[in-house]
Amino acid sequence: MNTTGFDHDFSFVIESEEEVPVSFVRVINTEPKPHVAATGVIVTPEILELKVGETTQISETLKPTNATNQFVTWSSSNTSVASVSNGLVSAASIGSATITVTTNDGEFTDSCVVTVIPSVTISNCPSAYLMEGNTHQLTAVVSQANTDDPGLVWSSSNASVATVNASGLVTAVSTGSATITVKTNDGSLTDSCMLNVIPFGETQNLLINGDFAIADKADPGFGWELGVNARDGATAELNVVDGQAEITISQIGTAAAQIRLFQTVDLISWHDYELTFEYKGSEAMTGGIRYFHKSSDGERPNTTYADVTTDMQVYSLTWTQTVGEPTEFAIQFGKYPGTLTIKNVKLIDISSTASINETKLKLINLYSNPVNNGSLKISTSVNIDQLQIFDITGKKVHQELNLGTNATLDLSKLYRGLYIIRFESSQGNESKKIIIE
């Protein structure tokens, strides 16, 4: 018998009541694989600098890389400064801490020195756009500052586009971009936030990359994330092909709604929103898709799953937002065993009643603007059929009909601030900004 490749001699006895020809014998070596002992471990990086509140992942490499026992434990010399869980380091306060990894086999160690530095961070920079006339309260968080004066100074790079007051309240003035900067009084700490302002009444998609024009998931402009509850056993993959997101669910979880396509957007309290997107599946399924979002009150405008078919359908939903804050916006998938295709995802703030499709009137004179005595005089070249005034939240606060070509408005009951005044006539419509002092 051929025993090539084996270091042992083999003998076989085959017993049978009848003569049975034997043409093949399989020999299986059941000896266990040899144990490869760990001889060390290396942590990457060896030095790390973080701001308070930041997190980062550090990694370990065992020596040799094929060591049988790959298990390690992580520890921090000062958890009040920086903690660690499975290599994920979280900075808690200013100071230094040593993060150590220890192998289970041989108790070999290596470490990373983490220095947590003071910082000031704008925690709620708008992820999308601000509309002309809207406001947004920015919040700056200062770490336990070893700064001479932790007081804050706010500034705008372009006050004609967006202004900011001493408490971080931003007012969108006109279309364009501006950078809002916050500094500690002594100038030692700083952070900034880029704002984009769109015209009043423009229907701007609040979602990043809602048309999936950017396919590279590593691109900062991609915007979307795929959430998969791996603990529930679900597995899925996201790819973008020809302006469409394809979510391939290779294994569904034990419970429904364990996979979601999401991003975080800033929603304004008591504003009305409209969501639309198109979707289809590789096979039909009852109750395969829905929309939901998570905010501090846990509200979900729609908890009913829609049916999925192999033909493209339109999903549409409107609601009034009761909480104004950064909110996780998600398209959630039920127990769907296949590929779902999503495209043209749009989230629109429909609170503004002003139309983007306006025909400019020939001549409108306003006097005086800013309004400092409660009275605003209007002179136009055409008869004004209707005049409406909106505050910065889009709420209508004043209306008059059939004003003709000249009128004087009593605005003494309106609070100080920025307003949008909209003129409507048979020859066109136009909106202008006024300030009441």
TORRO-57930 format. One line per 8 residues: number of its first residue (from 0); their letters; for each residue x, y, z of N, C-alpha, C. Coordinates in steps of 0.2 Angstrom, whole numbers. Atoms other than C-alpha are relative to their C-alpha. Layout:
# TORRO-57930
NUM	a	X,Y,Z,X,Y,Z,X,Y,Z | ...
END
This chain:
# TORRO-57930
0	mnttgfdh	4,-6,0,0,0,0,4,6,0 | -4,-6,0,6,17,-4,-1,5,6 | 1,-5,-6,9,28,12,4,6,-1 | -4,-6,1,18,42,4,-2,6,3 | 2,-6,-3,18,57,14,-1,-1,8 | 1,1,-7,16,49,31,6,-3,3 | -6,3,-4,29,45,44,-1,-6,4 | 2,6,-4,20,30,51,-1,-6,-5
8	dfsfvies	2,6,3,18,12,46,-7,-2,1 | 7,1,-1,0,7,43,-1,-8,-2 | 2,7,2,-8,-11,43,-8,0,0 | 7,0,0,-26,-14,38,-3,-7,0 | 3,6,0,-37,-29,41,-8,1,-2 | 7,-1,3,-54,-30,31,-3,-7,1 | 4,6,-1,-66,-43,37,-6,0,-3 | 7,0,3,-81,-49,27,-1,-7,-1
16	eeevpvsf	2,6,1,-91,-64,25,0,-2,-7 | -1,1,8,-89,-63,6,6,4,-2 | -5,-4,3,-75,-58,-4,-2,6,-3 | 2,-6,2,-76,-40,-7,6,4,-3 | -6,-3,3,-64,-31,-19,1,7,3 | -1,-6,-3,-56,-16,-11,5,4,-5 | -4,-4,5,-50,-2,-23,2,7,3 | -2,-6,-3,-48,13,-12,-1,0,8
24	vrvintep	0,0,-7,-44,16,6,2,8,2 | -2,-7,-2,-44,34,14,3,0,7 | -3,0,-6,-32,37,28,0,7,3 | 1,-7,-3,-36,52,39,4,1,6 | -5,-1,-6,-23,59,51,-4,4,5 | 4,-4,-5,-33,64,67,4,3,5 | -5,-3,-5,-18,70,77,-2,8,0 | 2,-7,-1,-22,88,83,6,5,-3
32	kphvaatg	-5,-4,2,-13,103,75,5,2,5 | -5,-2,-5,3,108,84,-2,7,3 | 1,-6,-4,1,122,97,5,5,-2 | -5,-6,2,9,139,91,-1,5,6 | 0,-5,-6,13,149,107,1,7,-2 | -1,-7,1,12,168,107,7,2,3 | -7,-2,-2,29,176,109,0,8,1 | 1,-7,-1,23,194,110,-6,4,-3
40	vivtpeil	6,-4,3,11,208,105,2,7,-2 | -1,-7,2,12,225,96,-6,4,0 | 6,-4,1,0,239,98,2,6,-5 | 0,-5,4,-3,252,85,-6,5,0 | -6,-3,-1,-1,267,87,3,0,7 | -3,0,-7,11,269,102,-2,6,4 | 2,-6,-3,6,287,105,-6,3,-3 | 6,-3,3,-11,295,103,-2,6,4
48	elkvgett	2,-6,-3,-18,312,106,-7,1,-2 | 7,-1,1,-37,315,108,-3,6,3 | 4,-5,-3,-49,329,112,-5,-3,5 | 5,2,-4,-61,327,126,-7,-2,-4 | 6,2,4,-76,317,119,1,-4,-6 | -1,4,6,-67,309,105,1,-7,1 | -1,8,0,-65,290,101,4,-2,-5 | -4,2,5,-53,281,91,2,-8,1
56	qisetlkp	-1,7,0,-49,262,87,8,-1,0 | -7,2,1,-31,256,91,0,-8,-1 | 0,7,1,-26,238,86,6,-3,3 | -5,4,-3,-15,224,92,2,-5,-6 | -2,6,4,-5,211,82,5,-4,4 | -4,5,-4,1,195,90,6,-2,-4 | -6,3,3,18,188,87,1,-8,3 | 1,0,7,18,176,78,-7,1,-2
64	tnatnqfv	7,-2,2,3,181,68,-5,-6,0 | 4,6,0,-3,163,68,0,-4,6 | 0,3,-6,-2,160,86,-7,-3,1 | 6,4,-1,-15,148,92,-6,4,4 | 5,-4,-5,-23,158,106,1,8,-2 | 0,-7,3,-28,175,98,-3,5,5 | 4,-5,-5,-37,182,114,5,4,4 | -4,-5,-4,-31,198,122,-5,3,5
72	twsssnts	4,-4,-4,-37,209,136,3,7,0 | -2,-7,1,-37,228,136,-1,3,7 | 1,-4,-6,-35,240,151,3,7,0 | -2,-7,0,-32,258,155,3,2,7 | -3,-2,-7,-21,265,169,-3,6,3 | 4,-6,-3,-33,280,172,-6,0,-4 | 7,0,4,-51,277,166,-3,6,1 | 3,-6,-1,-56,294,172,3,5,-6
80	vasvsngl	-2,-4,5,-45,301,158,-2,-3,-7 | 2,4,6,-47,287,144,-2,-7,2 | 2,7,-1,-56,271,144,1,-4,-6 | -1,4,6,-54,256,132,-5,-6,1 | 4,5,1,-66,243,126,2,-4,-7 | -1,3,6,-60,230,113,5,4,-4 | -4,-5,4,-47,243,108,-2,6,-2 | 3,-6,1,-59,257,106,1,5,6
88	vsaasigs	-2,-5,-5,-52,272,116,-5,6,0 | 5,-6,-1,-64,285,123,4,5,5 | -3,-6,-4,-57,302,129,-5,3,5 | 5,-2,-5,-66,307,145,2,7,3 | -2,-6,-3,-55,321,153,7,2,-2 | -7,-2,2,-39,331,151,5,-4,4 | -5,4,-4,-23,321,156,3,-5,-4 | -4,6,4,-13,305,151,-2,-6,3
96	atitvttn	1,7,-2,-17,287,152,4,-5,-4 | -3,5,3,-8,271,147,-5,-5,-2 | 4,5,2,-18,259,137,4,-6,-1 | -5,6,0,-11,241,139,-4,-6,-3 | 3,6,3,-15,225,129,4,-6,3 | -3,6,-3,-11,208,137,-3,-6,-4 | 2,7,3,-11,191,128,-2,-5,5 | 2,5,-4,-20,177,136,5,-5,1
104	dgeftdsc	-5,5,0,-6,166,131,7,3,1 | -7,-2,-2,10,170,140,0,7,3 | 1,-6,-4,3,187,147,6,5,-3 | -4,-5,3,14,197,135,-4,7,-1 | 4,-7,1,10,216,134,3,5,-4 | -2,-6,4,12,232,124,-5,5,2 | 4,-6,-2,5,249,127,0,6,-5 | 1,-6,4,-1,265,119,-1,6,5
112	vvtvipsv	1,-6,-4,1,282,128,-5,5,-3 | 6,-5,3,-15,293,126,1,6,4 | 0,-6,-3,-14,311,130,-7,4,-2 | 6,-3,1,-31,320,131,1,7,1 | -1,-7,0,-30,338,127,-6,4,1 | 6,-4,-1,-42,353,131,-3,2,-7 | 3,-2,6,-54,358,117,-7,3,1 | 6,-3,0,-69,368,112,-3,-3,-6
120	tisncpsa	4,3,6,-82,359,100,-7,2,-1 | 7,-2,2,-97,365,91,-4,-7,-1 | 3,6,-1,-108,350,95,-6,-1,-5 | 6,1,4,-123,353,83,0,5,-6 | 0,-4,6,-117,361,67,-5,-3,-5 | 5,3,4,-131,359,54,3,-4,-5 | -2,5,5,-129,344,43,-2,2,-7 | 3,-1,7,-139,351,28,0,8,-1
128	ylmegnth	0,-7,2,-144,369,25,-5,4,5 | 4,-4,-3,-152,384,33,-4,4,-5 | 4,-4,5,-166,394,24,0,7,2 | 0,-7,-2,-165,413,23,-6,2,5 | 4,-2,-5,-173,420,38,-1,-5,6 | 0,5,-6,-171,404,49,5,1,5 | -5,0,-5,-161,403,65,2,-7,2 | -2,7,-2,-151,389,72,5,2,6
136	qltavvsq	-4,-1,-6,-144,389,90,6,-5,0 | -6,5,0,-126,382,90,2,0,7 | -2,2,-7,-119,374,106,7,-2,0 | -7,2,0,-101,374,110,2,-3,7 | -2,4,-6,-94,362,123,8,1,1 | -7,-1,-2,-78,367,132,2,-6,5 | -2,5,-5,-68,353,140,2,3,6 | -2,-3,-6,-62,355,158,6,4,-2
144	antddpgl	-5,-3,4,-52,369,151,6,3,5 | -6,-4,-3,-34,374,157,1,5,-4 | 0,-6,4,-37,390,148,-1,6,5 | 0,-6,-4,-35,407,156,-7,3,1 | 7,-2,0,-53,412,152,-4,-4,-5 | 4,4,4,-65,399,146,-6,3,-3 | 6,-4,4,-78,412,140,1,-1,-7 | 0,2,7,-83,410,122,-1,7,-4
152	vwsssnas	1,-6,5,-82,423,107,-2,-3,-6 | 3,3,6,-93,419,92,1,5,-6 | 0,-4,6,-90,426,74,-2,-3,-6 | 2,3,7,-95,424,56,5,3,-5 | -4,-2,5,-84,425,41,-3,4,-5 | 4,-4,5,-98,433,31,-7,2,3 | 6,-2,-3,-111,442,40,-6,2,-4 | 5,-1,5,-120,446,24,-4,-6,-1
160	vatvnasg	3,6,1,-124,428,23,-3,-3,6 | 2,2,-6,-126,423,41,3,3,6 | -3,-4,-6,-124,432,58,0,-5,6 | 0,4,-6,-121,425,75,1,5,6 | 0,-5,-6,-124,433,92,5,-3,5 | -5,1,-5,-114,432,108,-2,-7,3 | 2,6,-3,-124,416,113,1,-6,-5 | 0,6,5,-121,406,97,-6,0,-4
168	lvtavstg	6,0,4,-138,410,89,2,3,-7 | -1,-2,7,-136,410,70,-6,2,-3 | 5,-3,5,-147,420,58,2,-1,-7 | -2,1,7,-147,415,40,-3,6,-3 | 2,-7,2,-148,432,31,-1,-1,-8 | 1,1,7,-145,428,12,4,-6,-3 | -3,6,3,-140,415,0,8,0,0 | -7,0,0,-122,409,1,3,-5,6
176	satitvkt	-4,4,-5,-109,401,13,3,4,5 | -3,-4,-5,-102,407,29,3,-5,5 | -3,5,-5,-90,399,42,-1,4,7 | 1,-3,-7,-96,402,61,6,-3,4 | -6,2,-4,-81,401,73,-1,2,7 | 0,-1,-8,-80,400,92,7,-1,2 | -7,0,-3,-65,404,102,-1,1,7 | 0,-2,-6,-61,404,120,3,8,1
184	ndgsltds	-2,-7,0,-58,422,126,8,1,0 | -8,-1,0,-39,419,128,2,-2,-7 | -2,2,7,-39,412,110,4,-7,-1 | -4,6,0,-31,396,115,-4,-6,-3 | 4,6,3,-46,384,109,-4,3,-5 | 5,-2,6,-56,386,93,-3,-6,-3 | 3,4,5,-68,377,82,-5,3,-5 | 4,-4,5,-78,381,67,-6,-4,-3
192	cmlnvipf	6,4,3,-94,376,57,-2,4,-6 | 2,-3,6,-98,379,39,-7,0,-1 | 8,-1,1,-116,385,35,-1,1,-7 | 3,-2,7,-125,385,18,-7,3,1 | 7,-4,0,-140,397,16,-3,-1,-7 | 4,0,6,-153,394,3,-5,5,0 | 5,-5,0,-166,406,-3,-7,-2,3 | 6,1,-4,-182,408,7,-5,-4,-5
200	getqnlli	5,4,4,-195,395,0,2,-5,-4 | -3,5,5,-183,385,-10,-1,-7,3 | 1,7,-3,-187,366,-8,7,-4,-1 | -6,3,0,-170,360,-4,0,-7,3 | -1,7,-3,-166,341,-1,4,1,6 | -3,0,-6,-161,340,17,5,-5,1 | -4,5,-1,-152,324,15,6,0,-5 | -6,0,4,-134,322,9,0,-6,-5
208	ngdfaiad	-1,5,5,-132,312,-7,-6,-4,-1 | 7,4,0,-151,308,-8,-1,-3,-7 | 0,3,7,-148,305,-27,5,-5,-1 | -5,5,1,-134,293,-24,5,1,-6 | -5,-2,5,-123,303,-36,7,-2,2 | -7,3,-3,-108,298,-25,0,-7,2 | 0,7,-2,-105,280,-25,5,-3,4 | -5,2,-5,-89,279,-15,-2,1,7
216	kadpgfgw	2,-1,-7,-93,275,3,5,3,4 | -5,-4,-3,-77,282,8,1,7,-1 | 0,-7,1,-80,299,1,-4,3,6 | 3,-4,-6,-85,312,15,-7,2,-2 | 7,-2,2,-100,317,4,-5,-6,-2 | 4,6,1,-107,299,3,-6,1,4 | 5,-1,-4,-118,303,18,-4,-6,4 | 4,6,-3,-126,286,21,4,-5,4
224	elgvnard	-2,6,-4,-123,272,33,-5,-6,0 | 4,6,-1,-129,254,34,0,-2,7 | 0,2,-7,-134,249,51,-3,-7,0 | 1,7,0,-134,230,54,1,-3,7 | -1,3,-6,-138,221,70,3,-6,0 | -4,6,1,-125,208,69,-2,-5,6 | 1,5,-5,-129,201,86,-7,-4,-1 | 6,3,1,-146,197,80,1,-5,-6
232	gataelnv	-1,4,5,-138,187,66,-1,2,-7 | 1,-3,6,-142,199,52,7,2,-4 | -6,-2,4,-129,202,38,-3,3,-7 | 2,-3,6,-131,214,23,6,4,-2 | -5,-3,3,-121,224,11,-3,6,-4 | 2,-6,4,-123,242,3,5,1,-5 | -4,-2,6,-117,246,-14,-5,5,-4 | 4,-5,5,-122,261,-26,2,-1,-7
240	vdgqaeit	-1,2,7,-124,257,-44,-5,4,-4 | 4,-4,4,-130,270,-57,-5,4,4 | 5,-5,-4,-138,282,-44,-5,-4,4 | 5,4,-4,-147,268,-35,4,-3,6 | -3,4,-5,-143,261,-18,-3,-7,0 | 2,7,0,-143,242,-17,2,-3,6 | -1,3,-7,-145,234,0,-1,-8,-1 | 1,7,1,-142,215,-2,0,-3,7
248	isqigtaa	1,3,-7,-148,206,14,1,-8,-1 | -2,7,1,-139,189,14,-3,-5,5 | 2,3,-6,-145,184,31,-5,4,4 | 4,-4,-4,-160,190,40,0,-2,7 | -1,1,-7,-160,192,59,-6,-4,2 | 5,3,-3,-171,183,71,-6,4,1 | 6,-4,-1,-182,198,73,0,5,-6 | 1,-5,5,-189,211,61,4,6,1
256	aqirlfqt	-3,-7,0,-181,228,57,7,0,3 | -7,0,-3,-163,224,61,5,3,-5 | -4,-3,5,-156,233,45,-3,6,-2 | 2,-6,2,-157,251,41,5,4,-4 | -4,-5,4,-150,264,29,-1,7,3 | 2,-6,-4,-148,280,38,6,5,0 | -4,-5,-1,-140,297,41,-3,5,5 | 3,-5,-5,-142,311,54,-1,7,-3
264	vdliswhd	2,-6,3,-151,327,49,-2,5,6 | 3,-5,-5,-156,343,59,-7,1,-2 | 7,-1,1,-175,344,60,-2,6,5 | 2,-6,-4,-183,360,67,-7,-1,3 | 6,1,-4,-197,359,80,-6,4,-3 | 6,-3,3,-215,362,73,1,2,-7 | -1,-1,8,-209,362,55,-4,-6,-3 | 3,5,3,-218,351,43,5,-3,-5
272	yeltfeyk	-5,4,4,-208,338,33,-3,-4,-5 | 2,5,5,-211,328,17,6,-4,-2 | -4,5,2,-202,312,13,-2,-4,-6 | 2,4,6,-202,303,-4,7,-4,-2 | -5,4,3,-191,289,-11,-3,-5,-4 | 3,5,4,-193,276,-24,4,-7,2 | -3,7,-2,-190,257,-20,-3,-6,-4 | 3,6,3,-192,240,-27,5,-6,3
280	gseamtgg	-3,6,-3,-186,222,-22,2,-5,-5 | -1,6,5,-178,207,-31,-6,-5,0 | 6,4,0,-194,198,-25,-5,4,4 | 6,-3,-4,-211,203,-18,0,-2,7 | 0,1,-7,-213,204,1,-5,4,3 | 5,-4,-4,-227,209,12,3,3,6 | -3,-4,-6,-222,223,24,8,-1,0 | -7,0,0,-204,224,19,4,6,1
288	iryfhkss	-4,-6,-1,-199,242,21,-5,6,3 | 4,-6,-3,-204,258,31,5,5,2 | -4,-5,-2,-197,274,37,-1,1,7 | 1,-3,-7,-193,280,55,5,4,1 | -5,-4,-2,-183,292,64,0,0,8 | -1,0,-8,-176,293,82,3,7,2 | -2,-6,-3,-175,309,92,-1,-1,7 | 0,1,-8,-175,312,111,-7,-2,2
296	dgerpntt	7,2,-2,-194,309,112,-1,-7,-3 | 1,6,2,-192,293,103,-6,-1,-5 | 6,1,5,-206,297,90,2,-3,-6 | -1,4,7,-208,287,74,-6,2,-3 | 6,-2,4,-220,296,62,-3,-6,-3 | 3,5,4,-223,280,53,2,-7,2 | -3,7,-3,-222,262,61,-3,-5,-4 | 3,5,4,-231,253,47,4,-2,-6
304	yadvttdm	-4,2,6,-222,243,34,-4,0,-6 | 3,0,7,-225,245,16,2,-7,-4 | -2,6,4,-226,230,4,5,2,-5 | -6,0,5,-211,227,-8,-2,-4,-6 | 1,4,6,-214,222,-26,6,1,-4 | -6,0,4,-202,219,-40,0,6,-5 | 0,-6,4,-208,235,-49,1,6,5 | -2,-6,-4,-202,253,-43,-6,3,2
312	qvysltwt	5,-3,-3,-214,261,-31,2,6,3 | -1,-6,-3,-215,278,-23,-2,0,7 | 2,-1,-7,-215,280,-4,0,7,2 | 1,-7,-2,-222,296,3,-3,1,7 | 2,-1,-7,-225,303,20,1,7,2 | -1,-7,-2,-228,320,28,-1,0,8 | 1,0,-7,-227,324,47,2,7,3 | -2,-6,-3,-225,338,59,5,-2,6
320	qtvgepte	-5,2,-5,-209,337,69,-1,4,7 | 1,-3,-7,-211,340,88,6,2,4 | -6,-1,-4,-193,340,93,5,3,-5 | -5,-2,5,-180,351,85,7,-1,3 | -6,2,-2,-163,343,86,3,-5,-5 | -2,5,5,-151,332,76,-3,-7,1 | 4,6,0,-161,316,72,2,-5,-5 | -2,6,4,-157,299,65,-6,-1,-5
328	faiqfgky	4,1,6,-166,298,48,1,-7,-3 | -2,6,3,-168,280,42,-5,-3,-4 | 5,5,4,-176,268,29,2,-7,3 | -1,6,-4,-178,252,39,-3,-6,-4 | 2,6,4,-180,235,31,-2,-6,5 | 2,6,-4,-190,220,38,3,-6,-2 | -4,6,1,-186,202,36,0,-2,-7 | 0,0,7,-182,204,18,6,-4,-3
336	pgtltikn	-5,4,2,-172,190,10,2,1,-7 | -2,-2,7,-165,198,-6,3,7,0 | -3,-6,1,-159,214,-13,-6,5,-1 | 5,-6,1,-169,231,-11,4,5,-3 | -2,-5,4,-166,245,-23,-3,7,3 | 3,-6,-3,-168,263,-16,3,6,-5 | -3,-5,4,-166,279,-26,-5,6,1 | 3,-7,-1,-171,298,-26,-3,1,7
344	vklidiss	3,-1,-7,-173,300,-7,0,7,1 | 1,-7,-1,-179,317,-3,-4,2,6 | 3,-2,-6,-183,325,13,0,8,0 | 2,-7,2,-191,343,11,-3,3,6 | 3,-4,-5,-195,356,24,-6,4,-3 | 5,-3,4,-212,361,18,-4,5,4 | 3,-5,-4,-216,374,32,-1,6,-4 | 0,-7,3,-212,389,21,-6,0,-5
352	tasinetk	5,0,5,-227,394,11,2,4,-6 | -2,-4,6,-217,405,-1,2,-4,-5 | -1,4,5,-215,399,-18,7,2,-3 | -6,-1,3,-198,397,-27,-1,3,-7 | 1,-2,7,-206,400,-44,-4,7,0 | 3,-7,0,-209,419,-43,2,4,-6 | -1,-5,5,-210,432,-56,1,7,3 | -2,-7,-4,-201,448,-50,-5,5,-3
360	lklinlys	4,-6,1,-212,463,-49,4,6,-3 | -5,-5,4,-206,478,-59,3,5,6 | -2,-5,-4,-205,490,-44,-3,0,7 | 3,0,-7,-207,489,-25,4,4,4 | -3,-5,-5,-202,503,-13,-2,-2,7 | 1,1,-7,-201,500,6,3,5,4 | -3,-5,-4,-199,514,18,-4,0,7 | -7,0,-1,-192,514,31,1,-8,1
368	npvnngsl	-2,7,-2,-183,497,32,8,0,1 | 3,3,-5,-177,493,45,-6,5,3 | 6,-4,-3,-194,498,53,1,1,7 | -2,-2,-7,-191,508,69,-5,3,3 | 6,-4,-3,-208,516,72,-6,-4,0 | 6,4,1,-220,501,69,-4,1,-7 | 4,-2,6,-225,509,52,5,-2,-6 | -3,2,6,-220,502,35,-4,3,-6
376	kistsvni	3,-3,6,-224,512,19,2,-4,-6 | -1,4,6,-226,502,2,-2,4,-6 | 2,-3,6,-226,509,-15,2,-5,-6 | -1,5,6,-227,498,-31,-3,2,-6 | 2,-2,6,-229,499,-49,-7,-4,-3 | 6,3,1,-244,487,-49,-4,-1,6 | 4,1,-5,-259,483,-39,2,-6,4 | -2,6,-4,-255,471,-24,-7,-3,2
384	dqlqifdi	6,4,-2,-269,458,-22,0,-2,7 | -1,3,-6,-262,450,-7,7,2,3 | -6,-1,-4,-248,454,6,0,-5,6 | 0,4,-6,-242,441,18,7,1,3 | -6,0,-3,-228,442,31,1,-6,5 | -2,6,-4,-219,427,39,6,1,4 | -6,-1,-5,-207,426,54,5,-5,-2 | -6,4,2,-191,417,53,-1,-8,1
392	tgkkvhqe	2,7,0,-199,400,57,-5,-2,-6 | 4,2,5,-210,401,42,-8,1,1 | 7,-1,-2,-226,406,52,-3,6,-3 | 3,-6,2,-238,418,44,-2,5,6 | 2,-4,-6,-240,433,56,-4,6,-2 | 4,-5,3,-248,446,45,-3,-1,-7 | 2,1,7,-259,447,30,-5,6,-1 | 4,-5,3,-268,461,20,-2,-1,-7
400	lnlgtnat	3,1,7,-279,461,4,-1,6,-3 | 2,-6,4,-281,473,-10,3,6,2 | -4,-6,-2,-268,486,-6,0,5,-5 | -1,-5,6,-268,494,-23,8,1,-1 | -7,-2,2,-251,503,-27,4,3,6 | -3,-3,-5,-248,512,-11,-4,-2,7 | 3,2,-6,-251,507,7,5,1,6 | -4,-1,-6,-245,510,25,-2,-6,5
408	ldlsklyr	2,6,-4,-244,494,36,2,2,7 | -1,-1,-7,-246,495,55,3,-7,3 | -3,6,-2,-233,482,61,3,1,8 | -2,-2,-7,-232,489,79,-1,-6,5 | 1,6,-4,-238,472,86,5,-6,-1 | -5,5,1,-224,462,79,7,1,4 | -6,0,-4,-208,458,89,6,2,-5 | -6,-2,4,-191,464,84,3,-6,-3
416	glyiirfe	-3,6,4,-182,453,71,-1,0,-7 | 0,1,8,-181,447,53,-6,-3,-2 | 6,3,3,-196,444,43,0,0,-8 | 1,0,7,-201,440,25,-7,2,-2 | 6,-3,3,-214,450,16,-1,-2,-7 | 1,3,7,-222,442,1,-6,4,-3 | 5,-4,4,-232,452,-12,-2,-5,-6 | 3,4,5,-244,444,-24,-5,4,-4
424	ssqgnesk	4,-4,4,-252,452,-39,-1,-4,-7 | 1,3,6,-259,447,-56,6,0,-5 | -6,0,4,-242,451,-64,6,-4,3 | -6,3,-2,-231,441,-53,0,0,8 | 0,1,-7,-226,437,-35,8,2,2 | -7,-1,-2,-210,443,-25,0,0,7 | -1,0,-7,-203,441,-8,6,5,2 | -6,-5,-3,-192,454,2,1,-1,7
432	kiiie	-1,0,-7,-184,454,19,-1,7,3 | 0,-6,-4,-188,467,32,2,-1,7 | -2,1,-7,-181,470,49,-4,5,4 | 3,-4,-4,-191,477,63,4,1,7 | -5,-2,-6,-181,486,77,-4,2,6
END
